């Protein structure tokens, strides 16, 4: 394995994680086997992949060249004598000459055979009856020869032999689907999901010196590479493939009265780009091997040379060092054979491999509808009727069996559907119409068990049935439209509506489903949906179809930004390779620890636990709490906030409830709000508008964004915005997971997957001892269910942090995230352990919940993240213009607020002084930093800049143990520049200062700490404007009643004791009673108002506390 300096192709000085990644990958390629590499997006994963793999390939080629036998050409730098190299060259030239002579003799023999058979008189292959039909046909069937099935079984008929001979003699340039045999060399197959991603890979290659020393060939479909306008306009890949193959076929020979074929011109119709001269085709191939071209470049070069780039890539494939292809071309054996890929001893790199399992599963699953089966049955019956007299006996027999199979499959859906028509359309009835069967049980129950499906599939492949029958179908429709009357009198006119508008689509779905019936019975199930009228083959074991790739390759590397959870990937693709035996590598991010926050939120702002299970998440109180949480986050987080919900239905429910409660208007007042649309066409527009609002790159629309700061985007887990979208920088300063996106446990396919995994083994697949012990109570199916959820979560939270200078927060809103958090605040649950390993070091510590709020709102910030509190000191600030330089280091956000773009030079000078001081402070140069902070105060600072300068100078004084200057700076920032006292109380840098006598004495003089009660009292009275007047009135009346009660009680005592001059006893007693009742009533009313006043005051103080603690969101969220 090379040392760090042995990756000279890397265009920059690599980060440590990049160096480790390349070395680990190089070691994996040296040893061979399976490698799982997880590198976060933004760490240069693709470039690291290329530099390591291509360095290994170049080293391997050099090592192989050093071991070349004497009989082969020797490399130029070998030390052998000239006569030995000359002799080796002569041997090779002689061998090439012998091969050329043999080819010439073979061609001459073939031409003589063609000439002999061409002059031979042969009886017509048509029956007399068929000949009558043709002679009476107005339009004629000159192209019927092209639609005849090839003879299956290994031996072609004389007709096929002659047609093939004519093809080779009349059109030597016609391309074949097969490609030349691959030479013995090491090849790298670099796969990604789409052509656009592969184009980005090619661009990365262009930045390395390997573009000069290695050859690269991109493989693409006809849709991407075909330059024939007539074929391109067909649209779908299936129709383009069909038309391309038709253009390669020789034009059918017309027969004269003797039965011999008439000679046709060599200029018969065909693809002009495929018939391009060999010189032009060779030139295109050489340019492809010498330059680094992506698919779009290759199509343009094909247009320039007027030569087919699709087949040029096939012919250049054996000579390429690196082949780039979408991994849909890798997932099935048929696609690999069609392209000409030989994986024996090769290296396969799969980038963006998190979708590989789904790609394998979808490629080998198959679904067919009742309408497609009926259309296929009609097409096959019409074809059999038309060609019955001209098909070979074996083809006729197999075609009849195929029609029977299609008929029986249609009956599976047809008969029960008719029986269900009389039933009411209820939920119970609908659920009863969907069932799953084992493959063998399905075949036996529906009368297909006595049919050799393997022979049917082989017959369809060897006879090219798919293209011939569908081609004949469309040809007959075209012919019927041109001359319907003669055609309809002899042959049934087939006019069957097709879901895709092509005869190929229905037949293709039918053929694919029949092919799936040949799979191992244990690897899949048949899903019968009578309500939808579909049959679906559900692949449960993708490893069975991926095993050939694993076995043939020298090394297989799966790489992605998020492969976690790895046990799920291992169990689905490599069940016979324990995870401990695989080469796994997970690196951290290049982003500093202060730029990312991972924080579970078990409760909302009011302390209500976030129970977001399906049964409770729709409660009004729970939806209100989610709305309040988003409001707090939007208040604290600048620019873009992206929130993911489990489904479109739940987002619609939240939207409707928040609109009714007014929360939606309050959210919209803080940020421009967007909801992910359901249609693909509207997603691009929504994303564009969100980007403009989040980054403020466009003028406010007519509706106005006044008072709004940034944007909020509500997305759906598993939707179009949850994967492959870059929410870097200001597009995603926070990503919020609203709940856990567990799939529907009642889904019949999911239940079957879980049942299948439970049946494989009594114990779950192991990954590591820690995970096994934590999840020992779960079955394999339960683990799969949980891992599906975590896979979706990991994709969503991976949308943020796209490069080293980015920063963001990941907030996990659900009580289930904290259910297994230990007493030290560390996550020990299986959910947290299945998050990407590079994110776990950024998991924030939090302990037991206090009486009010949740950890996000009440815990003081740790490390540099607490410093963002000063950035959010003013709740009325807007954050659209946060300078990027404030975000280069978390320390830079200490005390710095947003400045208007039109700031004066003096303010810029103060701001730059604060920035310089912060850099020095972060480096530990407190005295130097202090000078810059003091300089900022003398440069005419704004209030925000003065607050930042004073507070940071206090921190610098505290570091130097200068307590009195530190206290004075804090006091001035609080009293003169509205710094929140809670910021200083929470700051760890001022911890020692807060224990000094100077600080305790200064607390009484800080207005920020004394004014809260009076302000809270005023706000409490504002809620009940007449209550204070009532209280004062009641107090006066109560005082009068109390005085009257004392006087009347004295007089009553005198009357009862018979003292001289005593008043009348009855009247005195009546007065006493009135005063007593009045005093009690007034005391009750006064107590009621005082209690209400106290309650309102506590409420206001609580809200005021939350308003201040809300700053802690920014403290934890923003760097």
Secondary structure as GFF3:
##gff-version 3
##sequence-region A 1 1119
A	DSSP	three_ten_helix	4	6	.	.	.	ID=ss1
A	DSSP	alpha_helix	16	31	.	.	.	ID=ss2
A	DSSP	beta_strand	33	38	.	.	.	ID=ss3
A	DSSP	alpha_helix	45	66	.	.	.	ID=ss4
A	DSSP	alpha_helix	82	119	.	.	.	ID=ss5
A	DSSP	alpha_helix	128	136	.	.	.	ID=ss6
A	DSSP	alpha_helix	144	147	.	.	.	ID=ss7
A	DSSP	alpha_helix	158	170	.	.	.	ID=ss8
A	DSSP	beta_strand	188	192	.	.	.	ID=ss9
A	DSSP	alpha_helix	195	205	.	.	.	ID=ss10
A	DSSP	alpha_helix	210	213	.	.	.	ID=ss11
A	DSSP	beta_strand	216	218	.	.	.	ID=ss12
A	DSSP	alpha_helix	222	225	.	.	.	ID=ss13
A	DSSP	alpha_helix	229	232	.	.	.	ID=ss14
A	DSSP	alpha_helix	237	248	.	.	.	ID=ss15
A	DSSP	alpha_helix	278	290	.	.	.	ID=ss16
A	DSSP	alpha_helix	295	305	.	.	.	ID=ss17
A	DSSP	alpha_helix	309	316	.	.	.	ID=ss18
A	DSSP	three_ten_helix	317	319	.	.	.	ID=ss19
A	DSSP	beta_strand	322	326	.	.	.	ID=ss20
A	DSSP	three_ten_helix	327	329	.	.	.	ID=ss21
A	DSSP	alpha_helix	333	339	.	.	.	ID=ss22
A	DSSP	beta_strand	347	350	.	.	.	ID=ss23
A	DSSP	three_ten_helix	353	355	.	.	.	ID=ss24
A	DSSP	alpha_helix	356	364	.	.	.	ID=ss25
A	DSSP	beta_strand	366	369	.	.	.	ID=ss26
A	DSSP	alpha_helix	370	387	.	.	.	ID=ss27
A	DSSP	alpha_helix	393	420	.	.	.	ID=ss28
A	DSSP	alpha_helix	427	432	.	.	.	ID=ss29
A	DSSP	beta_strand	434	438	.	.	.	ID=ss30
A	DSSP	alpha_helix	439	445	.	.	.	ID=ss31
A	DSSP	alpha_helix	453	462	.	.	.	ID=ss32
A	DSSP	alpha_helix	465	482	.	.	.	ID=ss33
A	DSSP	alpha_helix	484	490	.	.	.	ID=ss34
A	DSSP	alpha_helix	503	516	.	.	.	ID=ss35
A	DSSP	beta_strand	524	529	.	.	.	ID=ss36
A	DSSP	beta_strand	534	539	.	.	.	ID=ss37
A	DSSP	alpha_helix	543	552	.	.	.	ID=ss38
A	DSSP	beta_strand	555	560	.	.	.	ID=ss39
A	DSSP	alpha_helix	566	573	.	.	.	ID=ss40
A	DSSP	three_ten_helix	579	581	.	.	.	ID=ss41
A	DSSP	beta_strand	583	586	.	.	.	ID=ss42
A	DSSP	three_ten_helix	593	595	.	.	.	ID=ss43
A	DSSP	beta_strand	596	601	.	.	.	ID=ss44
A	DSSP	alpha_helix	620	636	.	.	.	ID=ss45
A	DSSP	beta_strand	640	645	.	.	.	ID=ss46
A	DSSP	alpha_helix	648	661	.	.	.	ID=ss47
A	DSSP	alpha_helix	663	670	.	.	.	ID=ss48
A	DSSP	beta_strand	672	675	.	.	.	ID=ss49
A	DSSP	alpha_helix	680	695	.	.	.	ID=ss50
A	DSSP	beta_strand	711	716	.	.	.	ID=ss51
A	DSSP	three_ten_helix	729	731	.	.	.	ID=ss52
A	DSSP	beta_strand	734	738	.	.	.	ID=ss53
A	DSSP	alpha_helix	748	760	.	.	.	ID=ss54
A	DSSP	alpha_helix	769	774	.	.	.	ID=ss55
A	DSSP	alpha_helix	780	797	.	.	.	ID=ss56
A	DSSP	beta_strand	808	813	.	.	.	ID=ss57
A	DSSP	three_ten_helix	815	818	.	.	.	ID=ss58
A	DSSP	alpha_helix	830	833	.	.	.	ID=ss59
A	DSSP	alpha_helix	837	840	.	.	.	ID=ss60
A	DSSP	alpha_helix	855	858	.	.	.	ID=ss61
A	DSSP	three_ten_helix	863	867	.	.	.	ID=ss62
A	DSSP	alpha_helix	868	871	.	.	.	ID=ss63
A	DSSP	three_ten_helix	884	887	.	.	.	ID=ss64
A	DSSP	three_ten_helix	890	893	.	.	.	ID=ss65
A	DSSP	alpha_helix	905	922	.	.	.	ID=ss66
A	DSSP	alpha_helix	926	937	.	.	.	ID=ss67
A	DSSP	alpha_helix	943	959	.	.	.	ID=ss68
A	DSSP	alpha_helix	963	977	.	.	.	ID=ss69
A	DSSP	alpha_helix	981	986	.	.	.	ID=ss70
A	DSSP	three_ten_helix	988	990	.	.	.	ID=ss71
A	DSSP	three_ten_helix	993	995	.	.	.	ID=ss72
A	DSSP	alpha_helix	997	1003	.	.	.	ID=ss73
A	DSSP	alpha_helix	1007	1023	.	.	.	ID=ss74
A	DSSP	alpha_helix	1027	1057	.	.	.	ID=ss75
A	DSSP	alpha_helix	1065	1109	.	.	.	ID=ss76
A	DSSP	alpha_helix	1111	1117	.	.	.	ID=ss77
###
